[in-house]
Amino acid sequence: MKFWDSVVIFTETDTVYKAMCIRGLLEGMHITVHIQVVDCSQHVENFLAGRYPQAAFVIWCTHGTMRTESENVLSPTLWDVLGKDEQGRDDFEEIKRDIGPEEIVQKNTAPRKTFITISCHSGKKPLAEAFLAAGWENYIGTDEACETSSCLVYLATLFSLLRAEDRDNPEEQRVYSVPEAAAIAREVEDFPLMGTRAFVAYHRDEGPAAPVVD
């Protein structure tokens, strides 16, 4: 990962605090970070169509679906305008906008390199296969719920390793691929649940959705 590579973080309004923690973490590594708030349907369409700053890495920072194995969706909470109220002000409705595998394959026409989601239960194979089929090289998600602190530990390790090729000490410089860095980051903590081991990585160059798991 070169110093000119950048990251885009998509966040709901009530997970902005997580996005800002991640932003500070990455900017401390001299990585350029862009924040994109996802709080209406048009923002979802912008994501699917690739209408956001150019970046090799995308981090999806919203609440998880907390659903079953068969319901594989990203599900941000949106506030869409229904119309006007009696005073002429915008009338909003809270909705859950499901983004499933079929829509990702059909509409995600401008894939970047690596998609990382910290949404709980987002590391399921159908979602990963959809992103890889749409042209992404890597998909990283959590197979179950993950503590915020563990998410930060995972991301800190992942990006620190990816940035190792530009370390100040030439003797410490080395190049890690995303699969290599993801495998190492996953093992930082030994908590059986909700730690870094909740993360699962899939990589297109290893075949369709090949996971890095125990």
N, C-alpha and C positions, 0 to 999 in steps of 0.2 A: 504494500500500500504506500503510495507516494504522498509527499506532503501536499500536493495539489488535489488529491482526492477529497471528496466531500461527502457529507451524510445529510439526508433529509429525514426528519422525524415527523410523523403524522400523529396527532394527539387529539383526544376529545378535550372539551373545555375543563372537565373535572379531573383529568389526568395530566394537566399542564405541569403540575409540580414534579411529576416523574420525568416528563420530557425536559424540564429545565435542569434537573439533576443530571440526566444523561448528557445534555448539552454542555454543562460545565465540565463534566468528566472528559468528554472528547475534545473540547476546546483546550483543555489543559495539555493534550497531546498534540496541539497545533493542527487539529482537524477542523475544517470549516463545516459548520452545522447550520442548516436551515430548518425552521419550525413551520409546519403547516397544520393549522387547526382544522379538524374535520367535524363540523357541527351542522351541516345541511347536506341535502342530497347532491347538490351541485359539486360540493367538495369531493364526494365519493366518485362522481363522474370524472372530475379532474384527475384524481388519482389513477383511475382505470385507464384513462386516455394519455397518461404521462404528462399532464399539464402542470408541471412543478419543476423547480430548479434541477439542472443536470447534476446527477450524483451517482456514484457507483454503488452506494449503500443506502437502503431505505430501512428505517426502524419504525415499526407500527406500534404505537404506545396507546392502546385503549384497553378498556375492560374486556375480559374474556367472555365467552359465550356460556360457560358452565353447563354445556349440553352433553348429550350422549355421543358415543363413538360414531353413530350414523349421521349426526347433524354437524357437519364440518363447515362452519362459516366463520367469517370475521363479522362482528356485529356491533359497530359503533352506535352510540346514542346520538341522535340528531334532533335538531329543532327546526322543523320546516314551517314556512309561512302558509297558513290556510287561507288567509284573506285579511279583511279588516274588521275590527270590532266596532262597537257603536260610536266610539270616539274617533274612529278613523285610524287607529293604531294597528300595527301588524299583529295578527292573532297567530300565535305559535302553537304547534303540537309536538310533543315529545314522541319520537318513534325510534324503534330499533331497526336499523337498516342491515339486513343480512347480505353479505357478499360471499356467495358460494362458489364451488369449483367451476360449474358451468359458465357462470358470468365472468369469472377470471379468465378462462380460456378464450371466451368469445370477445371480451372487451379490453383486456389488458394488452393493448397493442404496442406499447412502448416500454418493454421491460428494461430494467437496469441489470446490474450484476448480482447483487445479494439482497434478499429480503429477509429481515429479522423482525419477528413479532414477539413481544413480551406479554401478549394477551393470554390469559389462562386457557389451557386446553387447545391452543392453536397449532400445536406441533403434530397434527394428525396427517396421515399419509395422503388422503384425498386432496386436502388443501395443498400440500407440498407438491404432489404430482401436477396439480393444476398450474401452479406458478412455474414449475419447470417446463411444462408443456407450452406455456405462454412465452418462454424464452429466457426466463431467469436462470442463472447458473447455480445459485445456492438458495436454499430456503431453510431458515432456522426458526423454530418455535418451541413453545413449552408443551410437553406432553400432559401436564397437569398444572395446577396452580403453583405459582412461584413467588416467594417473598420478594418484596421490592429490593431489599438489601442484597439478596442473592442475584437478582437481575443485574444490579449494578456491578457486583463482583464478576459476573460472567462477561458483561460487556467490557469492563475494564481490562480483563485478561485477554479477551478476543482482540480488541483493537490495539492493545499494547504489543501483542505478538505480531499483528499485521503491520504495525509501524516499526518493527524492529530493524528493518532494512535501513532506516535512517537514524539509528541511535548515534549519539555523539561519539562514543568510543567505537572506532572501526573494528576492534577485535570482537565486539558484541553484535555487530551487524549480521543479520541473517534474514533470509526470506522464508516466510511461512505462507503456505496456501490457506485459503479459507477453511477447507476440510481439516487441515492440520491444526490450525488455531482453534477451531471449534471443538475438536476432540480434547485438546489440552484444557480449554476453558471449562468444559463440562466436568472435569475431574478435580477442580479446585476445592470444592467442598465435598464432604462425605455424608451429608444429610440424606437419609433415604427418601424423603419427600420434600418438595417445595424449595429445594436448594438448586445449585447449578446443574445437578444431574437431571433436573426436570427438562432441560433443554435437549432437543433432538435436531440434528442437522441432516439435510438431504442435499445431494449434489448431482447435477445433471451429467457431468462427465464420468460418473461411476455407474451410469445406467439410470433407469427411471426410479427416482425417489429412493436412492440407496441410503439408509439411515446410518449415522455413526452412533451406535448404542452398544451396551455391554453384550 
